[in-house]
Amino acid sequence: MRVFVLAAASLAVLAGCGALGGKSDKQALVDTCVEKGEGEATCTCVADALEKNLSPELFKKVAQAAGRDKQDMVEYMSGLPVEDLLAFSAVTNDLEVCGNAAATGG
């Protein structure tokens, strides 16, 4: 459950803005995150963590949902198959590092 909440929260930070055009999936996530008020370094860290730890297919689905379709991420995450939810457990430590760096200004 903690993984689900952490993943949903991090994706909610990334969710949000409109037309992202032909940008890469990673850039779409970063831009959306920045537009939601997070620092660019934090947003890049989160996008890097997702890209590094998720399969290319799942990363693309998340980028589509969070960056392009503006889906509610809690709803989106609740609809994922168990295998995809488990994949987010690999992201947890990296997301925690991103959050700690943002909190300490580093």
Biopython code that builds the backbone (N, CA, C, O; Angstrom):
import numpy as np
from Bio.PDB.StructureBuilder import StructureBuilder

atoms = [
    (1, "MET", "N", (0.821, -1.189, 0.000)),
    (1, "MET", "CA", (0.000, 0.000, 0.000)),
    (1, "MET", "C", (0.867, 1.256, 0.000)),
    (1, "MET", "O", (0.557, 2.232, -0.683)),
    (2, "ARG", "N", (1.965, 1.225, 0.777)),
    (2, "ARG", "CA", (2.858, 2.386, 0.830)),
    (2, "ARG", "C", (3.415, 2.705, -0.551)),
    (2, "ARG", "O", (3.524, 3.870, -0.932)),
    (3, "VAL", "N", (3.772, 1.645, -1.307)),
    (3, "VAL", "CA", (4.308, 1.845, -2.654)),
    (3, "VAL", "C", (3.262, 2.507, -3.532)),
    (3, "VAL", "O", (3.568, 3.423, -4.296)),
    (4, "PHE", "N", (2.025, 2.039, -3.419)),
    (4, "PHE", "CA", (0.943, 2.609, -4.216)),
    (4, "PHE", "C", (0.760, 4.090, -3.894)),
    (4, "PHE", "O", (0.657, 4.919, -4.797)),
    (5, "VAL", "N", (0.720, 4.413, -2.615)),
    (5, "VAL", "CA", (0.508, 5.806, -2.196)),
    (5, "VAL", "C", (1.676, 6.678, -2.649)),
    (5, "VAL", "O", (1.464, 7.770, -3.175)),
    (6, "LEU", "N", (2.903, 6.206, -2.450)),
    (6, "LEU", "CA", (4.075, 6.978, -2.848)),
    (6, "LEU", "C", (4.116, 7.168, -4.362)),
    (6, "LEU", "O", (4.398, 8.263, -4.848)),
    (7, "ALA", "N", (3.834, 6.100, -5.101)),
    (7, "ALA", "CA", (3.842, 6.200, -6.560)),
    (7, "ALA", "C", (2.736, 7.130, -7.040)),
    (7, "ALA", "O", (2.955, 7.958, -7.925)),
    (8, "ALA", "N", (1.560, 6.994, -6.461)),
    (8, "ALA", "CA", (0.448, 7.861, -6.858)),
    (8, "ALA", "C", (0.757, 9.316, -6.535)),
    (8, "ALA", "O", (0.458, 10.207, -7.330)),
    (9, "ALA", "N", (1.351, 9.557, -5.378)),
    (9, "ALA", "CA", (1.694, 10.934, -4.999)),
    (9, "ALA", "C", (2.733, 11.514, -5.950)),
    (9, "ALA", "O", (2.618, 12.664, -6.375)),
    (10, "SER", "N", (3.738, 10.727, -6.280)),
    (10, "SER", "CA", (4.774, 11.248, -7.179)),
    (10, "SER", "C", (4.206, 11.495, -8.568)),
    (10, "SER", "O", (4.581, 12.462, -9.230)),
    (11, "LEU", "N", (3.313, 10.637, -9.009)),
    (11, "LEU", "CA", (2.706, 10.841, -10.316)),
    (11, "LEU", "C", (1.727, 11.998, -10.302)),
    (11, "LEU", "O", (1.564, 12.689, -11.308)),
    (12, "ALA", "N", (1.076, 12.213, -9.170)),
    (12, "ALA", "CA", (0.173, 13.353, -9.065)),
    (12, "ALA", "C", (0.949, 14.653, -9.221)),
    (12, "ALA", "O", (0.451, 15.614, -9.808)),
    (13, "VAL", "N", (2.165, 14.681, -8.698)),
    (13, "VAL", "CA", (3.029, 15.853, -8.863)),
    (13, "VAL", "C", (3.312, 16.074, -10.338)),
    (13, "VAL", "O", (3.410, 17.208, -10.808)),
    (14, "LEU", "N", (3.442, 14.970, -11.057)),
    (14, "LEU", "CA", (3.758, 15.067, -12.481)),
    (14, "LEU", "C", (2.528, 15.334, -13.355)),
    (14, "LEU", "O", (2.663, 15.790, -14.491)),
    (15, "ALA", "N", (1.353, 15.058, -12.839)),
    (15, "ALA", "CA", (0.138, 15.174, -13.640)),
    (15, "ALA", "C", (-0.238, 16.626, -13.846)),
    (15, "ALA", "O", (0.071, 17.479, -13.014)),
    (16, "GLY", "N", (-0.904, 16.907, -14.953)),
    (16, "GLY", "CA", (-1.438, 18.226, -14.995)),
    (16, "GLY", "C", (-1.576, 18.980, -16.264)),
    (16, "GLY", "O", (-2.731, 19.231, -16.609)),
    (17, "CYS", "N", (-0.641, 19.372, -16.990)),
    (17, "CYS", "CA", (-0.837, 20.447, -17.955)),
    (17, "CYS", "C", (-1.314, 19.956, -19.304)),
    (17, "CYS", "O", (-1.538, 18.763, -19.507)),
    (18, "GLY", "N", (-1.464, 20.893, -20.219)),
    (18, "GLY", "CA", (-2.072, 20.635, -21.514)),
    (18, "GLY", "C", (-1.158, 20.112, -22.580)),
    (18, "GLY", "O", (-0.418, 19.152, -22.366)),
    (19, "ALA", "N", (-1.207, 20.728, -23.708)),
    (19, "ALA", "CA", (-0.561, 20.220, -24.907)),
    (19, "ALA", "C", (0.943, 20.152, -24.755)),
    (19, "ALA", "O", (1.626, 21.168, -24.630)),
    (20, "LEU", "N", (1.438, 18.930, -24.770)),
    (20, "LEU", "CA", (2.873, 18.738, -24.606)),
    (20, "LEU", "C", (3.533, 18.383, -25.934)),
    (20, "LEU", "O", (4.741, 18.149, -25.989)),
    (21, "GLY", "N", (2.749, 18.342, -26.992)),
    (21, "GLY", "CA", (3.274, 18.167, -28.331)),
    (21, "GLY", "C", (4.140, 16.954, -28.518)),
    (21, "GLY", "O", (3.842, 15.877, -28.002)),
    (22, "GLY", "N", (5.243, 17.132, -29.275)),
    (22, "GLY", "CA", (6.094, 16.030, -29.637)),
    (22, "GLY", "C", (7.266, 15.832, -28.703)),
    (22, "GLY", "O", (8.282, 15.276, -29.118)),
    (23, "LYS", "N", (7.171, 16.251, -27.496)),
    (23, "LYS", "CA", (8.272, 16.093, -26.552)),
    (23, "LYS", "C", (8.440, 14.629, -26.193)),
    (23, "LYS", "O", (7.510, 13.831, -26.306)),
    (24, "SER", "N", (9.644, 14.294, -25.758)),
    (24, "SER", "CA", (9.890, 12.934, -25.290)),
    (24, "SER", "C", (9.033, 12.673, -24.060)),
    (24, "SER", "O", (8.565, 13.604, -23.405)),
    (25, "ASP", "N", (8.836, 11.407, -23.757)),
    (25, "ASP", "CA", (8.057, 11.056, -22.573)),
    (25, "ASP", "C", (8.674, 11.650, -21.316)),
    (25, "ASP", "O", (7.970, 12.201, -20.470)),
    (26, "LYS", "N", (9.973, 11.537, -21.202)),
    (26, "LYS", "CA", (10.658, 12.070, -20.020)),
    (26, "LYS", "C", (10.468, 13.580, -19.927)),
    (26, "LYS", "O", (10.171, 14.104, -18.853)),
    (27, "GLN", "N", (10.636, 14.272, -21.028)),
    (27, "GLN", "CA", (10.498, 15.728, -21.009)),
    (27, "GLN", "C", (9.064, 16.132, -20.713)),
    (27, "GLN", "O", (8.831, 17.132, -20.033)),
    (28, "ALA", "N", (8.101, 15.371, -21.214)),
    (28, "ALA", "CA", (6.694, 15.661, -20.914)),
    (28, "ALA", "C", (6.438, 15.560, -19.417)),
    (28, "ALA", "O", (5.731, 16.393, -18.850)),
    (29, "LEU", "N", (7.009, 14.541, -18.772)),
    (29, "LEU", "CA", (6.861, 14.397, -17.327)),
    (29, "LEU", "C", (7.520, 15.548, -16.583)),
    (29, "LEU", "O", (6.931, 16.111, -15.661)),
    (30, "VAL", "N", (8.735, 15.898, -16.977)),
    (30, "VAL", "CA", (9.458, 16.993, -16.314)),
    (30, "VAL", "C", (8.696, 18.300, -16.475)),
    (30, "VAL", "O", (8.504, 19.030, -15.502)),
    (31, "ASP", "N", (8.267, 18.597, -17.678)),
    (31, "ASP", "CA", (7.554, 19.856, -17.923)),
    (31, "ASP", "C", (6.262, 19.938, -17.118)),
    (31, "ASP", "O", (5.950, 20.981, -16.543)),
    (32, "THR", "N", (5.519, 18.847, -17.077)),
    (32, "THR", "CA", (4.276, 18.819, -16.319)),
    (32, "THR", "C", (4.549, 19.040, -14.841)),
    (32, "THR", "O", (3.843, 19.804, -14.182)),
    (33, "CYS", "N", (5.550, 18.387, -14.332)),
    (33, "CYS", "CA", (5.931, 18.516, -12.921)),
    (33, "CYS", "C", (6.312, 19.957, -12.597)),
    (33, "CYS", "O", (5.868, 20.503, -11.587)),
    (34, "VAL", "N", (7.120, 20.568, -13.433)),
    (34, "VAL", "CA", (7.547, 21.957, -13.218)),
    (34, "VAL", "C", (6.331, 22.888, -13.255)),
    (34, "VAL", "O", (6.220, 23.806, -12.443)),
    (35, "GLU", "N", (5.428, 22.642, -14.197)),
    (35, "GLU", "CA", (4.230, 23.468, -14.294)),
    (35, "GLU", "C", (3.339, 23.339, -13.061)),
    (35, "GLU", "O", (2.551, 24.239, -12.771)),
    (36, "LYS", "N", (3.455, 22.236, -12.338)),
    (36, "LYS", "CA", (2.696, 22.042, -11.101)),
    (36, "LYS", "C", (3.381, 22.684, -9.900)),
    (36, "LYS", "O", (2.873, 22.605, -8.781)),
    (37, "GLY", "N", (4.540, 23.324, -10.126)),
    (37, "GLY", "CA", (5.182, 24.080, -9.064)),
    (37, "GLY", "C", (6.388, 23.438, -8.415)),
    (37, "GLY", "O", (6.954, 24.008, -7.482)),
    (38, "GLU", "N", (6.796, 22.279, -8.876)),
    (38, "GLU", "CA", (7.987, 21.632, -8.324)),
    (38, "GLU", "C", (9.242, 22.187, -8.996)),
    (38, "GLU", "O", (9.180, 22.730, -10.099)),
    (39, "GLY", "N", (10.357, 22.047, -8.333)),
    (39, "GLY", "CA", (11.628, 22.492, -8.901)),
    (39, "GLY", "C", (12.066, 21.586, -10.041)),
    (39, "GLY", "O", (11.778, 20.389, -10.049)),
    (40, "GLU", "N", (12.758, 22.170, -10.991)),
    (40, "GLU", "CA", (13.177, 21.391, -12.154)),
    (40, "GLU", "C", (14.090, 20.232, -11.770)),
    (40, "GLU", "O", (13.988, 19.154, -12.356)),
    (41, "ALA", "N", (14.976, 20.431, -10.801)),
    (41, "ALA", "CA", (15.876, 19.349, -10.380)),
    (41, "ALA", "C", (15.082, 18.186, -9.785)),
    (41, "ALA", "O", (15.384, 17.023, -10.054)),
    (42, "THR", "N", (14.077, 18.499, -8.984)),
    (42, "THR", "CA", (13.236, 17.453, -8.400)),
    (42, "THR", "C", (12.470, 16.723, -9.490)),
    (42, "THR", "O", (12.394, 15.495, -9.481)),
    (43, "CYS", "N", (11.908, 17.463, -10.417)),
    (43, "CYS", "CA", (11.132, 16.876, -11.500)),
    (43, "CYS", "C", (12.002, 15.979, -12.379)),
    (43, "CYS", "O", (11.581, 14.893, -12.777)),
    (44, "THR", "N", (13.196, 16.432, -12.672)),
    (44, "THR", "CA", (14.117, 15.627, -13.467)),
    (44, "THR", "C", (14.491, 14.361, -12.713)),
    (44, "THR", "O", (14.576, 13.284, -13.304)),
    (45, "CYS", "N", (14.714, 14.486, -11.419)),
    (45, "CYS", "CA", (15.043, 13.339, -10.578)),
    (45, "CYS", "C", (13.923, 12.306, -10.612)),
    (45, "CYS", "O", (14.181, 11.114, -10.778)),
    (46, "VAL", "N", (12.682, 12.756, -10.455)),
    (46, "VAL", "CA", (11.531, 11.847, -10.462)),
    (46, "VAL", "C", (11.392, 11.182, -11.829)),
    (46, "VAL", "O", (11.202, 9.968, -11.907)),
    (47, "ALA", "N", (11.484, 11.954, -12.896)),
    (47, "ALA", "CA", (11.364, 11.384, -14.247)),
    (47, "ALA", "C", (12.488, 10.384, -14.514)),
    (47, "ALA", "O", (12.260, 9.331, -15.110)),
    (48, "ASP", "N", (13.702, 10.717, -14.070)),
    (48, "ASP", "CA", (14.828, 9.785, -14.221)),
    (48, "ASP", "C", (14.563, 8.484, -13.474)),
    (48, "ASP", "O", (14.820, 7.400, -13.997)),
    (49, "ALA", "N", (14.047, 8.593, -12.250)),
    (49, "ALA", "CA", (13.764, 7.413, -11.437)),
    (49, "ALA", "C", (12.717, 6.526, -12.107)),
    (49, "ALA", "O", (12.860, 5.304, -12.146)),
    (50, "LEU", "N", (11.674, 7.146, -12.628)),
    (50, "LEU", "CA", (10.640, 6.374, -13.311)),
    (50, "LEU", "C", (11.198, 5.702, -14.558)),
    (50, "LEU", "O", (10.949, 4.521, -14.800)),
    (51, "GLU", "N", (11.952, 6.458, -15.345)),
    (51, "GLU", "CA", (12.507, 5.903, -16.579)),
    (51, "GLU", "C", (13.489, 4.771, -16.294)),
    (51, "GLU", "O", (13.513, 3.770, -17.009)),
    (52, "LYS", "N", (14.290, 4.930, -15.258)),
    (52, "LYS", "CA", (15.316, 3.935, -14.899)),
    (52, "LYS", "C", (14.703, 2.638, -14.380)),
    (52, "LYS", "O", (15.198, 1.552, -14.682)),
    (53, "ASN", "N", (13.643, 2.745, -13.611)),
    (53, "ASN", "CA", (13.129, 1.587, -12.890)),
    (53, "ASN", "C", (11.916, 0.904, -13.504)),
    (53, "ASN", "O", (11.621, -0.243, -13.171)),
    (54, "LEU", "N", (11.221, 1.581, -14.379)),
    (54, "LEU", "CA", (10.053, 0.975, -15.012)),
    (54, "LEU", "C", (10.427, 0.425, -16.380)),
    (54, "LEU", "O", (11.379, 0.889, -17.009)),
    (55, "SER", "N", (9.680, -0.553, -16.827)),
    (55, "SER", "CA", (9.900, -1.054, -18.189)),
    (55, "SER", "C", (9.593, 0.077, -19.157)),
    (55, "SER", "O", (8.832, 0.985, -18.824)),
    (56, "PRO", "N", (10.175, 0.036, -20.351)),
    (56, "PRO", "CA", (9.875, 1.088, -21.324)),
    (56, "PRO", "C", (8.376, 1.206, -21.619)),
    (56, "PRO", "O", (7.867, 2.307, -21.828)),
    (57, "GLU", "N", (7.682, 0.085, -21.635)),
    (57, "GLU", "CA", (6.246, 0.107, -21.911)),
    (57, "GLU", "C", (5.481, 0.800, -20.793)),
    (57, "GLU", "O", (4.616, 1.637, -21.053)),
    (58, "LEU", "N", (5.798, 0.453, -19.550)),
    (58, "LEU", "CA", (5.101, 1.057, -18.421)),
    (58, "LEU", "C", (5.461, 2.532, -18.290)),
    (58, "LEU", "O", (4.596, 3.354, -17.985)),
    (59, "PHE", "N", (6.721, 2.874, -18.515)),
    (59, "PHE", "CA", (7.125, 4.277, -18.471)),
    (59, "PHE", "C", (6.336, 5.089, -19.495)),
    (59, "PHE", "O", (5.876, 6.193, -19.202)),
    (60, "LYS", "N", (6.186, 4.539, -20.684)),
    (60, "LYS", "CA", (5.431, 5.232, -21.736)),
    (60, "LYS", "C", (3.966, 5.408, -21.324)),
    (60, "LYS", "O", (3.389, 6.471, -21.554)),
    (61, "LYS", "N", (3.361, 4.384, -20.721)),
    (61, "LYS", "CA", (1.970, 4.489, -20.268)),
    (61, "LYS", "C", (1.834, 5.554, -19.183)),
    (61, "LYS", "O", (0.877, 6.328, -19.192)),
    (62, "VAL", "N", (2.773, 5.597, -18.258)),
    (62, "VAL", "CA", (2.728, 6.584, -17.175)),
    (62, "VAL", "C", (2.893, 7.995, -17.741)),
    (62, "VAL", "O", (2.184, 8.919, -17.342)),
    (63, "ALA", "N", (3.831, 8.151, -18.668)),
    (63, "ALA", "CA", (4.051, 9.463, -19.281)),
    (63, "ALA", "C", (2.806, 9.921, -20.035)),
    (63, "ALA", "O", (2.450, 11.099, -20.004)),
    (64, "GLN", "N", (2.156, 8.991, -20.704)),
    (64, "GLN", "CA", (0.931, 9.330, -21.425)),
    (64, "GLN", "C", (-0.153, 9.783, -20.447)),
    (64, "GLN", "O", (-0.810, 10.803, -20.654)),
    (65, "ALA", "N", (-0.321, 9.009, -19.387)),
    (65, "ALA", "CA", (-1.378, 9.322, -18.421)),
    (65, "ALA", "C", (-1.072, 10.605, -17.659)),
    (65, "ALA", "O", (-1.935, 11.475, -17.538)),
    (66, "ALA", "N", (0.140, 10.730, -17.147)),
    (66, "ALA", "CA", (0.495, 11.867, -16.291)),
    (66, "ALA", "C", (0.749, 13.131, -17.092)),
    (66, "ALA", "O", (0.269, 14.205, -16.727)),
    (67, "GLY", "N", (1.493, 13.015, -18.173)),
    (67, "GLY", "CA", (1.922, 14.195, -18.901)),
    (67, "GLY", "C", (1.015, 14.657, -20.004)),
    (67, "GLY", "O", (0.934, 15.852, -20.289)),
    (68, "ARG", "N", (0.328, 13.725, -20.628)),
    (68, "ARG", "CA", (-0.425, 14.104, -21.817)),
    (68, "ARG", "C", (-1.943, 14.049, -21.630)),
    (68, "ARG", "O", (-2.665, 14.911, -22.130)),
    (69, "ASP", "N", (-2.418, 13.039, -20.911)),
    (69, "ASP", "CA", (-3.870, 12.860, -20.788)),
    (69, "ASP", "C", (-4.457, 13.508, -19.542)),
    (69, "ASP", "O", (-5.677, 13.584, -19.397)),
    (70, "LYS", "N", (-3.607, 13.969, -18.654)),
    (70, "LYS", "CA", (-4.038, 14.639, -17.425)),
    (70, "LYS", "C", (-5.010, 13.791, -16.606)),
    (70, "LYS", "O", (-5.957, 14.310, -16.015)),
    (71, "GLN", "N", (-4.765, 12.491, -16.578)),
    (71, "GLN", "CA", (-5.613, 11.607, -15.798)),
    (71, "GLN", "C", (-5.366, 11.804, -14.308)),
    (71, "GLN", "O", (-4.268, 12.168, -13.888)),
    (72, "ASP", "N", (-6.400, 11.559, -13.523)),
    (72, "ASP", "CA", (-6.239, 11.519, -12.083)),
    (72, "ASP", "C", (-5.353, 10.315, -11.780)),
    (72, "ASP", "O", (-5.708, 9.184, -12.113)),
    (73, "MET", "N", (-4.201, 10.552, -11.150)),
    (73, "MET", "CA", (-3.227, 9.488, -10.993)),
    (73, "MET", "C", (-3.632, 8.439, -9.969)),
    (73, "MET", "O", (-3.232, 7.281, -10.091)),
    (74, "VAL", "N", (-4.406, 8.811, -8.976)),
    (74, "VAL", "CA", (-4.879, 7.809, -8.021)),
    (74, "VAL", "C", (-5.809, 6.836, -8.742)),
    (74, "VAL", "O", (-5.705, 5.622, -8.567)),
    (75, "GLU", "N", (-6.719, 7.376, -9.552)),
    (75, "GLU", "CA", (-7.595, 6.514, -10.347)),
    (75, "GLU", "C", (-6.799, 5.679, -11.329)),
    (75, "GLU", "O", (-7.048, 4.482, -11.475)),
    (76, "TYR", "N", (-5.844, 6.298, -12.003)),
    (76, "TYR", "CA", (-5.019, 5.585, -12.971)),
    (76, "TYR", "C", (-4.289, 4.428, -12.302)),
    (76, "TYR", "O", (-4.305, 3.302, -12.798)),
    (77, "MET", "N", (-3.649, 4.715, -11.170)),
    (77, "MET", "CA", (-2.884, 3.684, -10.466)),
    (77, "MET", "C", (-3.795, 2.558, -9.974)),
    (77, "MET", "O", (-3.400, 1.393, -9.985)),
    (78, "SER", "N", (-4.998, 2.896, -9.548)),
    (78, "SER", "CA", (-5.897, 1.863, -9.035)),
    (78, "SER", "C", (-6.369, 0.923, -10.139)),
    (78, "SER", "O", (-6.833, -0.182, -9.859)),
    (79, "GLY", "N", (-6.252, 1.358, -11.387)),
    (79, "GLY", "CA", (-6.659, 0.520, -12.499)),
    (79, "GLY", "C", (-5.545, -0.317, -13.099)),
    (79, "GLY", "O", (-5.783, -1.110, -14.009)),
    (80, "LEU", "N", (-4.334, -0.147, -12.599)),
    (80, "LEU", "CA", (-3.206, -0.906, -13.143)),
    (80, "LEU", "C", (-3.234, -2.352, -12.671)),
    (80, "LEU", "O", (-3.687, -2.638, -11.563)),
    (81, "PRO", "N", (-2.752, -3.258, -13.504)),
    (81, "PRO", "CA", (-2.625, -4.646, -13.057)),
    (81, "PRO", "C", (-1.596, -4.748, -11.924)),
    (81, "PRO", "O", (-0.720, -3.894, -11.784)),
    (82, "VAL", "N", (-1.718, -5.783, -11.141)),
    (82, "VAL", "CA", (-0.828, -5.982, -9.997)),
    (82, "VAL", "C", (0.641, -5.969, -10.427)),
    (82, "VAL", "O", (1.487, -5.430, -9.713)),
    (83, "GLU", "N", (0.945, -6.548, -11.568)),
    (83, "GLU", "CA", (2.335, -6.597, -12.037)),
    (83, "GLU", "C", (2.904, -5.188, -12.225)),
    (83, "GLU", "O", (4.058, -4.924, -11.886)),
    (84, "ASP", "N", (2.083, -4.294, -12.768)),
    (84, "ASP", "CA", (2.534, -2.917, -12.967)),
    (84, "ASP", "C", (2.690, -2.197, -11.632)),
    (84, "ASP", "O", (3.643, -1.443, -11.437)),
    (85, "LEU", "N", (1.758, -2.429, -10.719)),
    (85, "LEU", "CA", (1.881, -1.814, -9.397)),
    (85, "LEU", "C", (3.145, -2.286, -8.697)),
    (85, "LEU", "O", (3.840, -1.496, -8.058)),
    (86, "LEU", "N", (3.438, -3.557, -8.815)),
    (86, "LEU", "CA", (4.654, -4.088, -8.189)),
    (86, "LEU", "C", (5.911, -3.476, -8.797)),
    (86, "LEU", "O", (6.922, -3.319, -8.113)),
    (87, "ALA", "N", (5.848, -3.134, -10.078)),
    (87, "ALA", "CA", (7.003, -2.521, -10.731)),
    (87, "ALA", "C", (7.361, -1.192, -10.070)),
    (87, "ALA", "O", (8.525, -0.793, -10.065)),
    (88, "PHE", "N", (6.371, -0.511, -9.517)),
    (88, "PHE", "CA", (6.635, 0.767, -8.861)),
    (88, "PHE", "C", (7.434, 0.613, -7.572)),
    (88, "PHE", "O", (8.018, 1.581, -7.084)),
    (89, "SER", "N", (7.463, -0.588, -7.024)),
    (89, "SER", "CA", (8.258, -0.790, -5.808)),
    (89, "SER", "C", (9.739, -0.546, -6.081)),
    (89, "SER", "O", (10.480, -0.149, -5.182)),
    (90, "ALA", "N", (10.170, -0.780, -7.309)),
    (90, "ALA", "CA", (11.565, -0.537, -7.670)),
    (90, "ALA", "C", (11.887, 0.950, -7.715)),
    (90, "ALA", "O", (13.057, 1.328, -7.661)),
    (91, "VAL", "N", (10.879, 1.792, -7.811)),
    (91, "VAL", "CA", (11.070, 3.233, -7.924)),
    (91, "VAL", "C", (11.129, 3.903, -6.550)),
    (91, "VAL", "O", (11.649, 5.011, -6.420)),
    (92, "THR", "N", (10.601, 3.239, -5.538)),
    (92, "THR", "CA", (10.405, 3.838, -4.226)),
    (92, "THR", "C", (11.659, 4.484, -3.652)),
    (92, "THR", "O", (11.620, 5.640, -3.231)),
    (93, "ASN", "N", (12.756, 3.765, -3.630)),
    (93, "ASN", "CA", (13.989, 4.320, -3.036)),
    (93, "ASN", "C", (14.476, 5.553, -3.785)),
    (93, "ASN", "O", (14.873, 6.543, -3.171)),
    (94, "ASP", "N", (14.444, 5.490, -5.105)),
    (94, "ASP", "CA", (14.890, 6.640, -5.893)),
    (94, "ASP", "C", (13.984, 7.852, -5.688)),
    (94, "ASP", "O", (14.460, 8.986, -5.638)),
    (95, "LEU", "N", (12.682, 7.612, -5.569)),
    (95, "LEU", "CA", (11.747, 8.727, -5.330)),
    (95, "LEU", "C", (11.983, 9.338, -3.955)),
    (95, "LEU", "O", (11.847, 10.548, -3.773)),
    (96, "GLU", "N", (12.330, 8.507, -3.007)),
    (96, "GLU", "CA", (12.641, 9.022, -1.668)),
    (96, "GLU", "C", (13.882, 9.909, -1.708)),
    (96, "GLU", "O", (13.932, 10.937, -1.034)),
    (97, "VAL", "N", (14.870, 9.520, -2.485)),
    (97, "VAL", "CA", (16.072, 10.339, -2.653)),
    (97, "VAL", "C", (15.697, 11.672, -3.289)),
    (97, "VAL", "O", (16.192, 12.717, -2.867)),
    (98, "CYS", "N", (14.835, 11.651, -4.291)),
    (98, "CYS", "CA", (14.393, 12.894, -4.941)),
    (98, "CYS", "C", (13.708, 13.806, -3.921)),
    (98, "CYS", "O", (13.979, 15.006, -3.868)),
    (99, "GLY", "N", (12.823, 13.226, -3.116)),
    (99, "GLY", "CA", (12.112, 14.004, -2.114)),
    (99, "GLY", "C", (13.029, 14.571, -1.053)),
    (99, "GLY", "O", (12.870, 15.719, -0.639)),
    (100, "ASN", "N", (13.995, 13.771, -0.608)),
    (100, "ASN", "CA", (14.949, 14.248, 0.396)),
    (100, "ASN", "C", (15.815, 15.367, -0.163)),
    (100, "ASN", "O", (16.097, 16.340, 0.537)),
    (101, "ALA", "N", (16.230, 15.241, -1.391)),
    (101, "ALA", "CA", (17.061, 16.278, -2.009)),
    (101, "ALA", "C", (16.275, 17.582, -2.119)),
    (101, "ALA", "O", (16.818, 18.661, -1.886)),
    (102, "ALA", "N", (15.001, 17.479, -2.472)),
    (102, "ALA", "CA", (14.163, 18.674, -2.571)),
    (102, "ALA", "C", (13.968, 19.320, -1.208)),
    (102, "ALA", "O", (13.995, 20.544, -1.081)),
    (103, "ALA", "N", (13.769, 18.482, -0.184)),
    (103, "ALA", "CA", (13.525, 18.998, 1.162)),
    (103, "ALA", "C", (14.743, 19.693, 1.755)),
    (103, "ALA", "O", (14.614, 20.637, 2.535)),
    (104, "THR", "N", (15.923, 19.217, 1.379)),
    (104, "THR", "CA", (17.152, 19.798, 1.936)),
    (104, "THR", "C", (17.769, 20.831, 1.001)),
    (104, "THR", "O", (18.793, 21.437, 1.316)),
    (105, "GLY", "N", (17.130, 21.024, -0.159)),
    (105, "GLY", "CA", (17.649, 22.010, -1.108)),
    (105, "GLY", "C", (18.824, 21.501, -1.893)),
    (105, "GLY", "O", (19.544, 22.296, -2.496)),
    (106, "GLY", "N", (19.046, 20.207, -1.910)),
    (106, "GLY", "CA", (20.192, 19.624, -2.607)),
    (106, "GLY", "C", (19.861, 18.879, -3.755)),
    (106, "GLY", "O", (20.748, 18.343, -4.420)),
]
sb = StructureBuilder()
sb.init_structure("model")
sb.init_model(0)
sb.init_chain("A")
sb.init_seg("    ")
for serial, (resi, resn, name, xyz) in enumerate(atoms, 1):
    if name == "N":
        sb.init_residue(resn, " ", resi, " ")
    sb.init_atom(name, np.array(xyz, "f"), 0.0, 1.0, " ", f" {name:<3s}", serial, name[0])
structure = sb.get_structure()
